[in-house]
Amino acid sequence: IYFVLEITMDGVILHYANSILYKEESKLTRKLGFYTYKKALCLPPVAYEKMSSGEIINRITSDADTLSFAFGRLLNMISSLVASIIVIVHVFINSWIIGLEIVGIVSILFLILKKYNPLLKDIHKERRKEQDKFTSLTTESIRGIREIKTLGIKNNLISDMTSIIKDIYNKSSKEIDIQKSFNIKTRLLKSILECSVFATCVILLYYKMISLTFFMTYYVYRFTWLIENINDLTQTYQKVSVSISRVNDILENRLYKDEEFGNKKLVNVKGVIEFKDVNFNYPDEGNILNNFSLK
């Protein structure tokens, strides 16, 4: 029966489910990218002075792709959560001692998560900013290649790119170190959980407080998948939360409002243009025009 169910689930149902999921992820990527692009065209010129072209491009492309990737992870998280609740309830029904043991160790994991989550999120955000600089310089270099060759500033740009790549490497290395430290602690917890549950099951089985079936089922099942899922989802969540924030900055006008235009209609246009006492300045700079008048 188990063999038939395994073949049916993995070979048939899971295959079609993944096929549908990948199509939905692809559709979501395209929609997010399109709406972010459409919204970016409505931003005022000041937005493009404050944000680099690479930052806007990455928000439209890379961040949108990250969010669609999280769509499948979200479904996995929901199914894992439901499975975890069912498993924990069944464990408590059969042995409250083992149930408390699992809950206690998982609680320690959440304390570790509380410490590492902000670190992972901050370093990922910093790395994304450096990646924006990389994309921006690459885009501007390719678009302005004629000017670059004319001005003879190729070596300057290469020097700038070298510095950016070095910064990306440093941020990535720091992110890897944090993840490594986090993974070591979670793997240690996983081993502790596996060994402690095994030892407790042996003792309870010896005193006939649990059945052999329960012991075999849950030791083979090894509750450690719960820690693995939490570990994986935590790291994914930090990346996704950064991408959500970056995309929403544009979609929800968090940084800049859309361009606004007047609603006056001109009638009997005489072809005369006049400026009266006009003041003008670029953002964060002093006035370029003061009381400028021209007819």
C-alpha positions in Angstrom: 0.0 0.0 0.0 2.8 2.4 0.9 4.6 1.6 -2.4 1.5 2.3 -4.4 0.8 5.5 -2.6 4.4 6.6 -3.0 4.3 6.0 -6.8 0.9 7.8 -7.1 2.0 10.8 -5.0 5.6 11.3 -6.3 5.2 10.0 -9.8 1.8 11.4 -10.8 0.2 13.9 -8.5 3.5 15.7 -7.5 4.6 15.9 -11.2 1.4 17.7 -12.3 1.4 19.8 -9.2 4.9 21.0 -9.8 4.1 21.6 -13.5 1.2 23.9 -12.5 3.3 25.6 -9.8 6.1 26.5 -12.2 3.6 27.9 -14.7 2.0 30.1 -12.0 5.4 31.2 -10.8 6.4 32.2 -14.4 3.1 34.1 -14.8 3.5 35.8 -11.5 7.1 36.9 -12.4 5.9 38.5 -15.7 2.9 40.3 -14.0 5.0 41.6 -11.1 7.7 42.8 -13.6 5.1 44.4 -15.9 3.3 46.3 -13.1 6.5 47.5 -11.5 7.8 48.6 -15.0 4.5 50.4 -15.7 4.6 52.1 -12.3 8.2 53.1 -12.8 7.2 55.0 -15.9 4.9 57.1 -13.8 7.5 58.2 -11.3 8.6 61.8 -11.4 12.1 62.7 -12.8 13.4 63.3 -9.2 13.0 59.5 -8.6 15.6 58.8 -11.3 18.0 61.3 -9.8 17.7 59.7 -6.3 17.7 56.1 -7.5 20.3 54.7 -9.9 19.1 53.0 -13.1 20.5 49.7 -11.8 18.4 49.9 -8.7 15.2 50.4 -10.7 16.1 47.7 -13.2 16.8 45.2 -10.4 13.5 46.0 -8.7 11.7 45.4 -11.9 13.5 42.2 -12.8 15.5 40.4 -10.0 13.2 41.4 -7.1 10.0 40.4 -9.0 11.6 37.1 -9.9 12.5 36.5 -6.2 8.9 37.1 -5.2 7.5 34.7 -7.7 10.0 32.1 -6.5 8.6 32.6 -3.0 5.2 31.7 -4.2 6.1 28.0 -4.3 7.9 28.2 -0.9 4.8 29.8 0.6 2.7 26.7 -0.5 5.4 24.4 1.0 5.4 26.4 4.2 1.6 26.1 4.6 1.7 22.4 3.9 4.6 21.9 6.3 2.8 23.9 9.0 -0.3 21.7 8.6 1.8 18.6 8.7 3.7 19.8 11.7 0.5 20.4 13.7 -0.9 17.0 12.8 2.4 15.3 13.8 2.7 17.2 17.1 -0.9 16.5 18.1 -0.4 12.8 17.3 2.8 12.7 19.3 1.1 14.3 22.3 -1.7 11.8 22.1 0.8 8.9 22.2 3.4 10.4 24.6 3.2 13.9 26.2 6.9 13.4 27.3 8.2 13.2 23.7 5.8 16.0 22.7 7.2 18.3 25.3 10.7 17.3 24.3 10.1 18.3 20.6 8.3 21.5 21.5 11.2 22.5 23.9 13.9 22.0 21.3 11.9 23.8 18.6 11.4 26.7 21.0 15.2 27.0 21.3 15.3 27.2 17.5 12.9 30.1 17.5 15.2 31.9 20.0 18.1 31.4 17.6 15.9 32.7 14.7 15.1 35.8 16.7 18.8 36.6 16.9 19.8 35.8 13.3 16.8 37.0 11.3 17.6 40.7 11.6 21.3 40.0 10.8 20.4 38.0 7.7 17.9 40.6 6.5 20.3 43.6 7.0 23.2 42.0 5.2 21.0 40.8 2.3 19.7 44.3 1.9 23.2 45.7 1.8 24.3 43.2 -0.8 21.3 44.1 -2.9 22.4 47.7 -2.9 25.8 46.8 -4.1 24.2 44.6 -6.8 22.2 47.7 -7.9 25.5 49.6 -8.3 26.9 46.8 -10.4 23.8 46.7 -12.7 23.7 50.5 -12.9 27.3 50.8 -14.0 27.0 48.0 -16.5 23.9 49.5 -18.0 25.3 53.0 -18.3 28.6 51.7 -19.7 27.0 49.8 -22.5 24.5 52.6 -23.3 27.3 55.2 -23.3 30.1 53.2 -24.9 30.6 55.8 -27.6 31.1 58.6 -25.1 33.4 56.4 -23.0 35.7 55.7 -25.9 35.6 59.3 -27.0 36.5 60.6 -23.5 39.0 57.8 -22.9 37.6 56.9 -19.4 37.6 53.1 -19.8 40.2 52.6 -17.1 38.3 54.7 -14.7 35.1 52.6 -15.2 37.1 49.4 -14.8 38.5 50.7 -11.6 35.0 51.6 -10.4 33.7 48.1 -11.4 36.5 46.4 -9.6 35.7 48.3 -6.4 32.0 47.4 -6.7 32.7 43.7 -7.3 35.0 43.7 -4.3 32.2 45.2 -2.1 29.7 42.6 -3.4 32.1 39.8 -2.6 32.7 41.2 0.9 28.9 41.5 1.6 28.3 38.0 0.1 31.1 36.5 2.3 29.6 38.2 5.4 26.1 36.8 4.5 27.6 33.3 4.0 29.4 33.5 7.3 26.1 34.5 9.1 24.2 31.6 7.3 27.0 29.2 8.2 26.9 30.1 11.9 23.1 29.8 11.8 23.2 26.4 10.0 25.8 25.0 12.5 23.5 25.8 15.4 20.4 24.4 13.7 22.2 21.2 12.7 23.3 20.9 16.3 19.7 21.2 17.4 18.7 18.7 14.8 21.2 16.2 16.2 20.2 16.9 19.8 16.5 16.4 18.8 17.2 13.2 17.0 19.3 11.7 19.7 17.1 12.8 22.6 13.9 11.6 21.0 15.6 8.2 20.2 16.8 7.8 23.8 13.5 8.8 25.2 11.7 6.4 22.9 14.0 3.6 23.9 13.3 4.3 27.7 9.5 4.6 27.2 9.5 1.5 25.0 11.4 -0.4 27.7 8.8 0.6 30.3 6.0 -0.1 27.8 4.8 3.4 27.9 4.7 3.6 24.1 4.2 1.0 21.4 6.8 -0.5 19.1 4.8 0.8 16.1 4.9 4.4 17.5 8.6 4.1 18.1 9.4 2.7 14.6 7.1 5.2 12.9 8.5 8.3 14.5 12.1 7.4 14.7 12.1 6.5 11.0 10.1 9.7 10.4 12.7 11.6 12.5 11.1 14.9 13.5 14.2 16.7 12.3 12.5 17.6 9.0 10.7 20.2 11.0 14.0 22.0 11.9 15.2 21.6 8.3 12.1 23.3 6.9 12.2 26.1 9.5 15.9 26.7 8.7 15.3 26.8 4.9 12.2 28.9 5.1 13.8 31.4 7.4 16.7 32.1 5.0 14.2 32.4 2.1 11.9 34.7 4.1 14.7 37.2 4.7 15.5 37.5 1.0 11.8 37.7 0.1 11.0 40.3 2.7 13.7 42.6 1.2 12.4 42.1 -2.3 8.8 42.8 -1.2 9.9 46.0 0.4 11.9 47.1 -2.7 9.1 46.3 -5.1 6.4 47.9 -2.9 8.5 51.1 -2.7 7.6 51.6 -6.4 4.1 49.9 -6.6 2.8 51.7 -3.5 4.5 55.1 -4.0 6.4 54.8 -0.8 9.3 56.8 -2.0 7.9 59.2 -4.6 4.4 60.2 -5.7 3.4 59.8 -9.4 3.9 62.7 -11.7 1.1 65.3 -11.6 0.0 67.4 -14.5 -2.3 70.4 -14.7 -5.8 70.3 -16.0 -5.9 73.7 -17.7 -7.0 73.8 -21.3 -5.5 76.5 -23.5 -7.8 78.3 -25.9 -6.9 81.0 -28.5 -3.2 80.2 -28.3 -1.3 83.3 -29.5 2.1 81.7 -29.6 3.6 83.9 -26.9 5.5 82.3 -24.0 6.3 84.3 -21.0 8.1 83.6 -17.7 7.5 85.9 -14.8 9.8 85.8 -11.7 10.6 82.1 -12.1 12.7 80.3 -9.5 14.2 76.9 -10.2 16.5 74.4 -8.6 17.4 70.7 -8.8 16.7 68.5 -5.7 19.1 69.2 -2.8 20.8 72.0 -4.7 20.6 75.8 -4.6 18.6 77.9 -7.0 19.8 78.0 -10.6 17.2 80.6 -11.6 16.2 83.5 -9.4 13.3 85.7 -10.3 13.9 84.9 -14.0 11.7 86.7 -16.5 11.5 86.2 -20.2 9.0 86.9 -23.0 
